[in-house]
Amino acid sequence: MKKIACLVACGLILSFGVPVYAADDDDSDDSGGQVLGSALMGGLLGGGLGAAIGSASGNAGKGALIGAGVGAVGGTLMGANQADQKKREKQERRYEETQYERQQQQQYEEQNTVVEQPQIPKDAKVKKKIIRKYDEKGNVVSEEEVKD
């Protein structure tokens, strides 16, 4: 009879614990809450599993306590690792978005930069022409002589 009650308790813990754990919000910055939730979930699952294993040997209480302790420690470590991983991924996304915005701004500036060439009067007599190429700041990049 004790074994059946213990198995029912384990089933209830698993059925209530897993949906609560799965409902964790991915966009939240509350890493402490995530670690605490993982520790509680690990403790519940470990306690249930320890009680089930302990009931087979006649020590369901000891098994539940040991399982809860081990599960809580494991859940804490796993929750901290997941929180750090989410934080790194979020920082990488922000960096990539910033890089993309800078690239878009640079392309926009390159497309909308107007470089004015010096004008030669039409009535001037020219025996040779000098073709100059300028950068976006107006500095001469190269010169080429063309004979008429």
C-alpha positions as protocol buffer text, in pm:
chain_id: "A"
residue {
  index: 1
  type: MET
  ca { x: 0 y: 0 z: 0 }
}
residue {
  index: 2
  type: LYS
  ca { x: 285 y: 239 z: 83 }
}
residue {
  index: 3
  type: LYS
  ca { x: 443 y: 167 z: -253 }
}
residue {
  index: 4
  type: ILE
  ca { x: 125 y: 258 z: -438 }
}
residue {
  index: 5
  type: ALA
  ca { x: 84 y: 584 z: -242 }
}
residue {
  index: 6
  type: CYS
  ca { x: 447 y: 671 z: -309 }
}
residue {
  index: 7
  type: LEU
  ca { x: 411 y: 604 z: -682 }
}
residue {
  index: 8
  type: VAL
  ca { x: 96 y: 816 z: -696 }
}
residue {
  index: 9
  type: ALA
  ca { x: 281 y: 1100 z: -519 }
}
residue {
  index: 10
  type: CYS
  ca { x: 568 y: 1070 z: -767 }
}
residue {
  index: 11
  type: GLY
  ca { x: 325 y: 1083 z: -1057 }
}
residue {
  index: 12
  type: LEU
  ca { x: 161 y: 1397 z: -918 }
}
residue {
  index: 13
  type: ILE
  ca { x: 496 y: 1568 z: -868 }
}
residue {
  index: 14
  type: LEU
  ca { x: 598 y: 1491 z: -1224 }
}
residue {
  index: 15
  type: SER
  ca { x: 264 y: 1592 z: -1373 }
}
residue {
  index: 16
  type: PHE
  ca { x: 258 y: 1930 z: -1194 }
}
residue {
  index: 17
  type: GLY
  ca { x: 629 y: 2004 z: -1205 }
}
residue {
  index: 18
  type: VAL
  ca { x: 707 y: 1953 z: -1571 }
}
residue {
  index: 19
  type: PRO
  ca { x: 448 y: 2201 z: -1713 }
}
residue {
  index: 20
  type: VAL
  ca { x: 557 y: 2469 z: -1463 }
}
residue {
  index: 21
  type: TYR
  ca { x: 919 y: 2419 z: -1564 }
}
residue {
  index: 22
  type: ALA
  ca { x: 834 y: 2419 z: -1934 }
}
residue {
  index: 23
  type: ALA
  ca { x: 643 y: 2750 z: -1903 }
}
residue {
  index: 24
  type: ASP
  ca { x: 963 y: 2945 z: -1837 }
}
residue {
  index: 25
  type: ASP
  ca { x: 971 y: 3271 z: -2038 }
}
residue {
  index: 26
  type: ASP
  ca { x: 1267 y: 3287 z: -2280 }
}
residue {
  index: 27
  type: ASP
  ca { x: 1273 y: 3669 z: -2304 }
}
residue {
  index: 28
  type: SER
  ca { x: 1298 y: 3736 z: -1932 }
}
residue {
  index: 29
  type: ASP
  ca { x: 1618 y: 3877 z: -1784 }
}
residue {
  index: 30
  type: ASP
  ca { x: 1543 y: 3717 z: -1447 }
}
residue {
  index: 31
  type: SER
  ca { x: 1829 y: 3465 z: -1438 }
}
residue {
  index: 32
  type: GLY
  ca { x: 1798 y: 3431 z: -1059 }
}
residue {
  index: 33
  type: GLY
  ca { x: 1437 y: 3323 z: -1096 }
}
residue {
  index: 34
  type: GLN
  ca { x: 1539 y: 3072 z: -1361 }
}
residue {
  index: 35
  type: VAL
  ca { x: 1806 y: 2923 z: -1134 }
}
residue {
  index: 36
  type: LEU
  ca { x: 1563 y: 2906 z: -841 }
}
residue {
  index: 37
  type: GLY
  ca { x: 1298 y: 2746 z: -1060 }
}
residue {
  index: 38
  type: SER
  ca { x: 1549 y: 2489 z: -1183 }
}
residue {
  index: 39
  type: ALA
  ca { x: 1657 y: 2414 z: -826 }
}
residue {
  index: 40
  type: LEU
  ca { x: 1296 y: 2367 z: -714 }
}
residue {
  index: 41
  type: MET
  ca { x: 1216 y: 2153 z: -1014 }
}
residue {
  index: 42
  type: GLY
  ca { x: 1527 y: 1941 z: -960 }
}
residue {
  index: 43
  type: GLY
  ca { x: 1439 y: 1902 z: -593 }
}
residue {
  index: 44
  type: LEU
  ca { x: 1083 y: 1795 z: -674 }
}
residue {
  index: 45
  type: LEU
  ca { x: 1186 y: 1551 z: -942 }
}
residue {
  index: 46
  type: GLY
  ca { x: 1473 y: 1415 z: -734 }
}
residue {
  index: 47
  type: GLY
  ca { x: 1250 y: 1378 z: -429 }
}
residue {
  index: 48
  type: GLY
  ca { x: 990 y: 1192 z: -629 }
}
residue {
  index: 49
  type: LEU
  ca { x: 1244 y: 964 z: -789 }
}
residue {
  index: 50
  type: GLY
  ca { x: 1421 y: 908 z: -456 }
}
residue {
  index: 51
  type: ALA
  ca { x: 1091 y: 821 z: -289 }
}
residue {
  index: 52
  type: ALA
  ca { x: 1010 y: 574 z: -564 }
}
residue {
  index: 53
  type: ILE
  ca { x: 1349 y: 407 z: -542 }
}
residue {
  index: 54
  type: GLY
  ca { x: 1351 y: 421 z: -161 }
}
residue {
  index: 55
  type: SER
  ca { x: 1006 y: 264 z: -138 }
}
residue {
  index: 56
  type: ALA
  ca { x: 1139 y: -46 z: -310 }
}
residue {
  index: 57
  type: SER
  ca { x: 1390 y: -92 z: -27 }
}
residue {
  index: 58
  type: GLY
  ca { x: 1150 y: 19 z: 248 }
}
residue {
  index: 59
  type: ASN
  ca { x: 1309 y: 364 z: 307 }
}
residue {
  index: 60
  type: ALA
  ca { x: 1094 y: 601 z: 103 }
}
residue {
  index: 61
  type: GLY
  ca { x: 1156 y: 896 z: 337 }
}
residue {
  index: 62
  type: LYS
  ca { x: 1535 y: 870 z: 321 }
}
residue {
  index: 63
  type: GLY
  ca { x: 1525 y: 817 z: -53 }
}
residue {
  index: 64
  type: ALA
  ca { x: 1305 y: 1123 z: -97 }
}
residue {
  index: 65
  type: LEU
  ca { x: 1539 y: 1341 z: 112 }
}
residue {
  index: 66
  type: ILE
  ca { x: 1853 y: 1224 z: -64 }
}
residue {
  index: 67
  type: GLY
  ca { x: 1689 y: 1252 z: -406 }
}
residue {
  index: 68
  type: ALA
  ca { x: 1557 y: 1601 z: -328 }
}
residue {
  index: 69
  type: GLY
  ca { x: 1900 y: 1723 z: -219 }
}
residue {
  index: 70
  type: VAL
  ca { x: 2080 y: 1580 z: -519 }
}
residue {
  index: 71
  type: GLY
  ca { x: 1807 y: 1702 z: -755 }
}
residue {
  index: 72
  type: ALA
  ca { x: 1815 y: 2054 z: -609 }
}
residue {
  index: 73
  type: VAL
  ca { x: 2193 y: 2080 z: -652 }
}
residue {
  index: 74
  type: GLY
  ca { x: 2175 y: 1942 z: -1004 }
}
residue {
  index: 75
  type: GLY
  ca { x: 1884 y: 2170 z: -1092 }
}
residue {
  index: 76
  type: THR
  ca { x: 2071 y: 2474 z: -958 }
}
residue {
  index: 77
  type: LEU
  ca { x: 2378 y: 2394 z: -1166 }
}
residue {
  index: 78
  type: MET
  ca { x: 2172 y: 2329 z: -1476 }
}
residue {
  index: 79
  type: GLY
  ca { x: 1965 y: 2646 z: -1427 }
}
residue {
  index: 80
  type: ALA
  ca { x: 2277 y: 2860 z: -1381 }
}
residue {
  index: 81
  type: ASN
  ca { x: 2428 y: 2713 z: -1696 }
}
residue {
  index: 82
  type: GLN
  ca { x: 2113 y: 2779 z: -1897 }
}
residue {
  index: 83
  type: ALA
  ca { x: 2088 y: 3136 z: -1765 }
}
residue {
  index: 84
  type: ASP
  ca { x: 2448 y: 3206 z: -1867 }
}
residue {
  index: 85
  type: GLN
  ca { x: 2390 y: 3056 z: -2208 }
}
residue {
  index: 86
  type: LYS
  ca { x: 2079 y: 3269 z: -2265 }
}
residue {
  index: 87
  type: LYS
  ca { x: 2268 y: 3579 z: -2156 }
}
residue {
  index: 88
  type: ARG
  ca { x: 2552 y: 3505 z: -2400 }
}
residue {
  index: 89
  type: GLU
  ca { x: 2308 y: 3440 z: -2685 }
}
residue {
  index: 90
  type: LYS
  ca { x: 2127 y: 3766 z: -2614 }
}
residue {
  index: 91
  type: GLN
  ca { x: 2456 y: 3960 z: -2615 }
}
residue {
  index: 92
  type: GLU
  ca { x: 2556 y: 3795 z: -2944 }
}
residue {
  index: 93
  type: ARG
  ca { x: 2221 y: 3891 z: -3099 }
}
residue {
  index: 94
  type: ARG
  ca { x: 2264 y: 4252 z: -2985 }
}
residue {
  index: 95
  type: TYR
  ca { x: 2619 y: 4261 z: -3127 }
}
residue {
  index: 96
  type: GLU
  ca { x: 2503 y: 4117 z: -3461 }
}
residue {
  index: 97
  type: GLU
  ca { x: 2215 y: 4366 z: -3479 }
}
residue {
  index: 98
  type: THR
  ca { x: 2454 y: 4655 z: -3406 }
}
residue {
  index: 99
  type: GLN
  ca { x: 2696 y: 4533 z: -3672 }
}
residue {
  index: 100
  type: TYR
  ca { x: 2411 y: 4505 z: -3924 }
}
residue {
  index: 101
  type: GLU
  ca { x: 2291 y: 4858 z: -3845 }
}
residue {
  index: 102
  type: ARG
  ca { x: 2643 y: 4996 z: -3890 }
}
residue {
  index: 103
  type: GLN
  ca { x: 2680 y: 4814 z: -4220 }
}
residue {
  index: 104
  type: GLN
  ca { x: 2346 y: 4951 z: -4343 }
}
residue {
  index: 105
  type: GLN
  ca { x: 2444 y: 5305 z: -4239 }
}
residue {
  index: 106
  type: GLN
  ca { x: 2778 y: 5275 z: -4418 }
}
residue {
  index: 107
  type: GLN
  ca { x: 2611 y: 5150 z: -4739 }
}
residue {
  index: 108
  type: TYR
  ca { x: 2361 y: 5435 z: -4722 }
}
residue {
  index: 109
  type: GLU
  ca { x: 2639 y: 5692 z: -4682 }
}
residue {
  index: 110
  type: GLU
  ca { x: 2838 y: 5541 z: -4970 }
}
residue {
  index: 111
  type: GLN
  ca { x: 2537 y: 5547 z: -5202 }
}
residue {
  index: 112
  type: ASN
  ca { x: 2445 y: 5906 z: -5115 }
}
residue {
  index: 113
  type: THR
  ca { x: 2792 y: 6061 z: -5129 }
}
residue {
  index: 114
  type: VAL
  ca { x: 2833 y: 6309 z: -5416 }
}
residue {
  index: 115
  type: VAL
  ca { x: 3184 y: 6388 z: -5533 }
}
residue {
  index: 116
  type: GLU
  ca { x: 3201 y: 6704 z: -5743 }
}
residue {
  index: 117
  type: GLN
  ca { x: 3452 y: 6723 z: -6024 }
}
residue {
  index: 118
  type: PRO
  ca { x: 3617 y: 7055 z: -6108 }
}
residue {
  index: 119
  type: GLN
  ca { x: 3466 y: 7220 z: -6417 }
}
residue {
  index: 120
  type: ILE
  ca { x: 3681 y: 7335 z: -6708 }
}
residue {
  index: 121
  type: PRO
  ca { x: 3548 y: 7641 z: -6893 }
}
residue {
  index: 122
  type: LYS
  ca { x: 3427 y: 7558 z: -7245 }
}
residue {
  index: 123
  type: ASP
  ca { x: 3601 y: 7854 z: -7410 }
}
residue {
  index: 124
  type: ALA
  ca { x: 3947 y: 7766 z: -7271 }
}
residue {
  index: 125
  type: LYS
  ca { x: 4200 y: 7625 z: -7517 }
}
residue {
  index: 126
  type: VAL
  ca { x: 4340 y: 7304 z: -7385 }
}
residue {
  index: 127
  type: LYS
  ca { x: 4624 y: 7115 z: -7550 }
}
residue {
  index: 128
  type: LYS
  ca { x: 4621 y: 6838 z: -7296 }
}
residue {
  index: 129
  type: LYS
  ca { x: 4377 y: 6725 z: -7037 }
}
residue {
  index: 130
  type: ILE
  ca { x: 4444 y: 6600 z: -6689 }
}
residue {
  index: 131
  type: ILE
  ca { x: 4191 y: 6359 z: -6548 }
}
residue {
  index: 132
  type: ARG
  ca { x: 4189 y: 6352 z: -6172 }
}
residue {
  index: 133
  type: LYS
  ca { x: 4006 y: 6100 z: -5955 }
}
residue {
  index: 134
  type: TYR
  ca { x: 3890 y: 6208 z: -5610 }
}
residue {
  index: 135
  type: ASP
  ca { x: 3783 y: 6022 z: -5298 }
}
residue {
  index: 136
  type: GLU
  ca { x: 3472 y: 6110 z: -5096 }
}
residue {
  index: 137
  type: LYS
  ca { x: 3663 y: 6374 z: -4897 }
}
residue {
  index: 138
  type: GLY
  ca { x: 3770 y: 6562 z: -5210 }
}
residue {
  index: 139
  type: ASN
  ca { x: 4136 y: 6453 z: -5203 }
}
residue {
  index: 140
  type: VAL
  ca { x: 4308 y: 6366 z: -5530 }
}
residue {
  index: 141
  type: VAL
  ca { x: 4359 y: 5993 z: -5562 }
}
residue {
  index: 142
  type: SER
  ca { x: 4513 y: 5973 z: -5909 }
}
residue {
  index: 143
  type: GLU
  ca { x: 4592 y: 6189 z: -6213 }
}
residue {
  index: 144
  type: GLU
  ca { x: 4608 y: 6089 z: -6579 }
}
residue {
  index: 145
  type: GLU
  ca { x: 4719 y: 6303 z: -6874 }
}
residue {
  index: 146
  type: VAL
  ca { x: 4524 y: 6275 z: -7199 }
}
residue {
  index: 147
  type: LYS
  ca { x: 4652 y: 6454 z: -7510 }
}
residue {
  index: 148
  type: ASP
  ca { x: 4405 y: 6621 z: -7744 }
}
